[in-house]
Amino acid sequence: MNMVQIFLKTVAERGAEIAHYTTELSRNPIPSSWQHLKRIFHSLKSSAHMAGFIDLSHLATLAESAADRQIHAQTLTDFAYLLIQSADSPDLLQPAHPRFRDIQSHLGDTTRVLIIDDDSFITEIIRASLDMDGIYSITTAASGKAALTTLEQSVPDVIVLDLLLEDISGIDLLTRITERVTRHAIPVIVLTGSDEPDLRKRVLDMGAACFLQKPFTPSELIATIKQLTTRTGHVH
């Protein structure tokens, strides 16, 4: 049995636990059952992320939030059976699968953030800060080429772009990004450690929605994301 099979077996076991507590809730909605569910989803979120099942980790984050707010019990039951069945049908854990999408849409909306930065340390700080703040669907790209490929596959609600990339000039990439996402009105937050004079005006004139000079605080970035996504009609 390989590592993926072992993980899927564990996921199915978590599903059985979730089904147990959601069944209890249907009979007697006591707070302790919600707390047990929240604990299971928190554990699933971490283990799925470590195993490389990022989309499942995001879905578990939504489920944890639902358990914390004591809502969507039936959807959590549906999630439980999806997890149980995934041991034999791993495709159920793919975000393109109709059942996965249906559960995701019922558990709540997410702000989709694309982080483009080749500094893994900065990327993980941003990811961890967003995970602590609330419910976000986070995609990362460590190069300009990867970012453009990602944008061909899906459109985020906000893009966080570091100008210092190895393969494509950040300025050139900003131009190519704004050309692609203009019709979707997707805001781009530019990050840079450069002290080049007039850089702020230059990138804003090119279509960036905001300019953050390094070093910046995670709270500053989160506040900016919320402001921009609310302004464009996506309320987190």
N, C-alpha and C positions, 0 to 999 in steps of 0.2 A: 504494500500500500504506500503510494507516494504522498508527499506533503500536502498536495491539493486535496487528495482523497481524505486524508486525515482531517484537514480543515473542514471539508464538507460534512464529514461525519459529526464533527463538533457543532457545526452550524445546525444540523438536523436535531441534535440534542438540545441546543438552545431553543429551537422552534418548539420542541415538545414542552419545555419549561414554560415558554410564553403561552402556549395553548392552555396549559394547566391554570395559569393565573387569570387569563382572560375568561376562561370558563367559570372560575370562582367569581369573577366580577359580574358575570351575567346572573349569578344566583344571589350574591351578596356583595354589593359594591363597597368594600371596606378599604380604607386608605393603605393598609399594609400590602395589599395585592398590587396596588399602583407602585408602591415603593420597590417591591420585588421586581416588577417589570422594568422600572427605571434602572435598577442595578444590572439586570441582564442586558438591556440595550446598551448601557455604557460599556460593559465588558465586550459585547459583540462589536461595537464601534471600534474599540482599540484593537481587538484581535483581527478584524477584517482589514484594517489599515495595515497592520504589520504583515499580513499574508498577501498584501497586494490587491485585495478586493476593494478598491477605493470607492466604487459606486455603492457597494453594499455598506461600507462604513458611513457614507453620507445618508443612506436610507435609515440606518440604525440611529444616526443623530436625530433625524426627524422623529423617529419612534420614541427616542428618549425624551424629547421635548413634549411629545403628546402624552406620555406617561406622567411627566412632571406636571402637566396641566390637567391631567385626568380626563382626557378626551379621546375620541376615535377608538373606542374599545373594539368595535367590530372590525375596523381596518387593521388593528393590531392582531386580531385573530387571523385575518386573511394573511398577514405577514408571517405569522407563526407557521401556517400550513405551506406557504411558499418556501420557507426555510426547511421544513421537514422534507418536502418533495425535491428540494435541490440536490440532495445526496444522490438521487438517481437521474436528475435532470438539471445539471449545472447551468444550462442556458437560462434558467429562470432567474438567475442572479445578474443577467445582463440588462442594462438600463433600457435597451431597445425592446425587451420582451414586454408584451401588452400587460401582463399581470404586474410586473415590476413597475411599469409606468403608472398603472392605475393606483397602486398602493402609494407611490410617491406623490401623486397628485392629490390623493385624499388626506395624506398626513400633513400637507401644508406646503406652501410655496417657498421656494428658496431663492436667494440672490446668487446668481451664477457669476463667479469671479474668475477671470483668466489672469494669472500672474506670469509675466514674461521677465525672467531674470536668470542669468547663468550663475549667480551666487546662491548655492543651495542653502547656505546658512541664513541669508536674508529671506529666502523663500519660505523656509520652515518657520522662521519667526512670524512672518505674516500669516501663514497657515494656522499656526498655533493660536495666535491672537484672535483670528476670526472664529476658530472653533470654540474658543472660550466665550466669545461675545454672543454667539447665537447660531442660527442655521444658515449655512452657506454651502453651495456646491462649488468646490474649488478645483480648477484645472491649472496645471503649471506647464510652462514651456521654457526649456533651458537655452533656447536659441531662437533666432529670428525665423529660421526655416521651419522649426517645429511649431512656432506660433502661427505662421501662415497656414500650415497644414491643419492645425486645430480649428482655425477660423473657417476653413472650407467645410469642416464637418459639423460645427455648431456655432451659434452666436451667443456670447455671454451677455450679462446685463451691465458689466463694467470690466474694463481692462486696466490692469496695473502694469505699466511698462517702465523698465529700467533702461536708460539710454545707452549704457555701456554693455554692449554685447560683442562677442568675438566674431561671429560670422557675418552679421549685417550691421551697418551703422544704425544706431538707434533713431537718428533723424530720418534716414531712408525708410526704416521700418515703420515709423510713425506715419509717414506719407502713405505708404502702402496699406497700412491698417485703416487710416481714416478714409481712404478711397473705397475700401471694402465695406466698412460699417456705417458710412454716412446715412445710407437709406434706412438703417435700423436705429439711428440716433443713439449709438452706444458710446457712453463717455469713456475717455481714455485719461487715466491719471499717470502723469509722467514723474518718474523718480530719477534723481541724478545727484551725484556728489560733485559735479563740475561747478566751478565758480566762474565760468565763462560769462562775460558781460552780455546783457541783453538776451540770455538764453531763455529766460522765462517768457519774455514777449515773443520770441521766435517760435517756441513750441505752441503757445496759445494761438498765435496767428495761423499756425499750421493745422489747427483743429483739435488740439488737446483740450480737455475740459478743465484740467487742474494741473498744477506744477508743485511738487513737494521736494524741497531741498533736503538732502541727507546731511546730518542725521535727523530723522523724524521719529516721532513716537508712534507706537502701534495705535494708541487711542486717536491720534490725529488722522491716521490713515482710515481707521474705521469710521470716524465721524464724516470724513470726506466721502467715503463709499455710500454711507447712508444718505447723505445730502444729495449726491448725484443720482442715485437710483430712485429716490423719492421724486426728484425733479423730473425724471424721465418717465415717471408713471409706474415704476416698480417699487412698491412700498414693502420694505423688509420689516 
